[in-house]
């Protein structure tokens, strides 16, 4: 019953013009800024770590801008759940590197698309699933009902979601070795033993080695990607950047340094659109103090 009550407002959001939805996020984000919320401390900590050169006033401004973008991300659930493929096509722009993605997909070598929690990653994966035979890795919630609830819209154009865990590696390897496409978020903090500490904004961040391992095991082509939210409700622009040969280096530190550097540069393009409520630095190297109280 609760799921149907949630689906109704989402369906209504999908009927509204995107320009109106984005405008609605401005007062909602402003209101959230003044409400007591535990995530404010996480946002402030992350901005202080990643942008130490900004003064207090500039970080507060970025904090508020982020909350507006966060509200836009939430309200864009209407597009995620209800837009037709034709409407999605009208609101998604592809940058000039799309030809490389298409060529990599047709090469038969397998294509690994690596993104992050920047812009609207849900729209990114949904749109790519309309053009590519996609399997995307995700972290499943414990509730099966909630899992079905969030998975259905992601798969409605034919893409498949694979929950993280031991079987996921087999699924991804099979997908890539058969010449198809797989998607992974580069900034998901892995469990201990499944990652290495690599600098992210000059701060050690536990970074998954899965991208490097897949690149080495399959010789697939790796392309970094993200969906930038465009102003005035125009939609999203998808960016693509081929990884260099170091992504398959035997040393995971060498392989993943370039990946984190790419994500840094993408975030600097639209800093308010990154998911700053995520505790990216919650796991610390031995002996380093905790960053989040």
C-alpha positions in Angstrom: 0.0 0.0 0.0 2.8 2.4 0.9 4.5 1.9 -2.4 1.3 2.9 -4.3 1.1 6.1 -2.1 4.6 6.9 -3.1 4.1 6.1 -6.8 1.2 8.6 -7.1 3.2 11.8 -6.5 6.1 10.4 -8.6 3.7 9.8 -11.4 2.3 13.4 -11.1 5.8 14.8 -11.1 6.4 13.0 -14.4 3.5 14.9 -16.0 5.0 18.3 -15.1 7.4 20.3 -17.4 11.0 19.8 -16.3 11.5 23.6 -16.2 8.7 23.8 -13.5 10.1 20.9 -11.6 13.6 22.4 -11.5 12.1 25.8 -10.4 10.2 24.1 -7.6 13.5 22.8 -6.2 14.8 26.3 -5.5 12.4 27.1 -2.6 12.5 23.5 -1.4 16.3 23.5 -1.3 16.3 26.9 0.5 13.9 25.6 3.1 16.0 22.5 3.7 19.1 24.6 4.3 17.4 26.1 7.4 15.9 22.9 8.7 17.8 20.8 11.3 19.2 17.8 9.4 22.0 15.5 10.3 23.3 15.6 6.7 24.2 19.2 6.9 27.3 18.3 9.0 28.3 15.7 6.4 28.0 18.2 3.6 30.0 20.8 5.4 32.7 18.3 6.2 33.0 17.1 2.6 33.1 20.6 1.3 35.8 21.5 3.8 37.9 18.5 2.8 37.5 18.8 -1.0 37.5 22.6 -1.3 39.9 23.9 1.4 40.6 27.0 -0.6 37.0 28.3 -0.4 36.3 30.6 2.5 33.3 30.1 4.9 31.0 32.2 2.9 31.8 30.4 -0.4 31.3 27.0 1.2 27.9 28.1 2.6 26.9 29.3 -0.9 27.9 25.9 -2.4 26.1 24.1 0.4 22.9 25.9 -0.4 23.3 25.3 -4.2 23.9 21.6 -3.5 20.6 21.3 -1.6 18.8 22.8 -4.6 20.4 20.3 -6.9 19.6 17.5 -4.5 16.0 18.5 -4.6 16.1 18.5 -8.4 17.5 15.0 -8.3 14.7 13.9 -6.1 12.0 15.6 -8.2 13.5 14.1 -11.4 12.1 10.8 -10.2 9.0 11.6 -12.2 11.1 11.5 -15.4 12.9 8.4 -14.2 9.6 6.5 -13.5 7.2 7.9 -16.1 8.8 9.5 -19.2 8.5 7.8 -22.5 11.6 7.0 -24.5 10.6 9.8 -27.0 10.3 12.4 -24.2 13.6 11.2 -22.7 15.3 11.6 -26.1 14.1 15.2 -26.4 15.8 16.1 -23.1 19.1 14.2 -23.3 22.1 15.6 -25.2 25.2 13.6 -26.1 28.6 15.2 -26.2 31.0 14.8 -29.1 32.5 11.7 -27.7 29.4 9.6 -28.1 30.8 8.2 -31.4 33.6 6.5 -29.3 31.0 4.9 -27.1 29.1 3.6 -30.1 32.3 2.3 -31.7 33.4 0.6 -28.5 30.0 -1.0 -28.2 30.3 -2.4 -31.7 33.8 -3.6 -31.4 32.9 -6.8 -29.6 35.5 -6.2 -26.9 33.1 -5.2 -24.2 32.4 -1.8 -22.8 32.7 -0.7 -19.2 31.0 2.6 -18.4 32.3 4.1 -15.2 30.3 6.9 -13.6 29.8 8.5 -10.2 27.2 10.2 -8.0 27.3 13.4 -10.0 24.5 15.0 -11.9 21.7 12.5 -12.4 23.2 9.0 -12.6 19.8 7.4 -12.7 18.8 9.2 -15.9 22.3 8.4 -17.3 21.8 4.6 -16.8 18.2 4.7 -17.9 19.1 6.5 -21.1 22.1 4.3 -21.9 19.9 1.2 -21.5 17.8 2.5 -24.5 20.9 2.4 -26.7 23.2 -0.3 -25.3 22.7 -3.9 -23.9 23.4 -2.7 -20.3 24.0 -4.4 -17.0 24.5 -2.0 -14.1 25.9 -2.8 -10.6 24.0 -1.4 -7.7 23.9 -1.8 -3.9 20.6 -3.5 -3.1 18.6 -2.6 0.1 17.9 -5.3 2.6 14.1 -5.1 2.0 13.1 -7.1 -1.0 10.0 -5.0 -1.4 12.1 -1.8 -1.5 14.5 -3.5 -3.9 11.7 -4.3 -6.3 10.4 -0.8 -6.0 13.6 0.9 -6.9 14.7 -1.6 -9.5 11.6 -1.6 -11.7 12.0 1.9 -13.1 15.7 1.3 -13.8 15.0 -1.7 -15.9 11.9 -0.5 -17.8 13.8 0.0 -21.1 15.6 -3.3 -21.0 18.6 -2.7 -18.9 19.4 -5.1 -16.1 20.5 -4.3 -12.5 22.9 -6.6 -10.7 23.2 -6.4 -6.9 26.7 -6.0 -5.5 28.2 -9.1 -3.9 30.1 -12.3 -4.9 27.8 -13.3 -7.9 28.0 -9.8 -9.3 31.6 -10.3 -10.6 30.5 -13.3 -12.6 27.6 -11.4 -14.1 29.9 -8.4 -15.1 32.6 -10.7 -16.5 30.1 -12.6 -18.6 28.6 -9.4 -19.9 31.9 -7.9 -20.9 33.4 -11.0 -22.3 30.3 -11.4 -24.6 31.0 -7.9 -26.0 28.2 -6.1 -24.2 28.2 -3.1 -21.8 28.3 -2.8 -18.0 28.0 0.2 -15.8 29.7 0.9 -12.4 29.8 3.9 -10.1 33.4 4.7 -9.3 32.8 6.4 -5.9 31.0 3.6 -4.1 33.1 3.0 -1.0 33.9 -0.8 -0.9 34.3 -3.2 2.0 37.7 -3.6 3.5 39.8 -5.9 1.4 38.0 -4.9 -1.8 39.7 -1.5 -2.3 42.8 0.6 -1.9 43.3 4.1 -0.6 43.8 6.5 -3.5 43.8 10.2 -3.3 40.5 12.0 -4.1 40.7 15.7 -3.7 44.1 15.2 -2.1 42.5 13.0 0.6 42.9 9.2 0.8 39.6 7.6 -0.2 39.0 3.8 -0.1 38.4 3.1 -3.8 37.1 -0.1 -5.3 39.5 -2.2 -7.4 36.6 -3.7 -9.4 37.1 -1.4 -12.3 40.8 -2.3 -12.6 40.2 -6.0 -12.2 37.5 -6.1 -14.9 39.7 -4.1 -17.3 42.5 -6.6 -16.7 40.4 -9.7 -16.9 38.4 -8.8 -20.0 40.6 -6.2 -21.9 37.3 -4.3 -22.3 37.2 -0.6 -23.3 36.7 1.7 -20.3 34.9 5.0 -20.7 34.1 7.5 -17.9 30.7 9.1 -18.1 28.3 11.4 -16.2 25.0 13.2 -16.9 25.2 17.0 -16.3 21.9 18.7 -15.3 21.4 21.6 -17.7 19.9 25.0 -16.7 16.4 26.2 -17.3 14.9 22.7 -17.4 16.6 21.8 -20.7 17.4 18.3 -19.5 20.8 16.6 -19.2 24.0 16.4 -21.2 25.9 13.1 -21.2 29.7 13.4 -21.1 32.1 10.6 -22.1 35.8 10.4 -21.6 37.9 7.3 -22.6 40.2 6.0 -19.9 43.9 5.8 -20.7 45.8 2.5 -20.7 46.7 2.8 -17.1 43.2 1.7 -16.0 44.4 -1.9 -16.6 47.8 -1.4 -14.8 48.8 -4.3 -12.5 49.2 -1.8 -9.7 45.7 -0.7 -8.5 47.1 2.6 -7.2 48.3 3.5 -10.7 45.1 2.3 -12.3 42.7 4.1 -10.0 44.5 7.4 -9.6 43.4 8.4 -13.1 39.9 7.3 -12.4 39.7 9.5 -9.2 41.3 12.4 -11.0 38.7 12.2 -13.8 35.9 12.3 -11.2 37.5 15.3 -9.5 37.6 17.2 -12.7 34.0 16.4 -13.6 32.9 17.5 -10.1 34.7 20.8 -10.5 32.7 21.4 -13.6 29.4 21.3 -11.6 30.3 21.1 -7.9 26.8 21.6 -6.6 25.6 18.5 -8.5 27.8 16.0 -6.6 26.2 13.9 -3.8 27.9 15.6 -0.9 25.6 13.9 1.6 27.6 10.7 1.0 30.3 9.8 3.5 33.0 9.2 0.9 35.8 9.4 3.5 34.2 7.4 6.3 36.9 4.6 6.1 40.3 6.0 6.9 43.9 4.7 6.6 45.2 3.1 9.7 46.0 5.7 12.3 44.2 8.6 10.5 41.5 10.4 12.5 37.8 10.1 11.6 36.4 12.9 9.5 32.7 12.5 10.4 31.6 13.0 13.9 
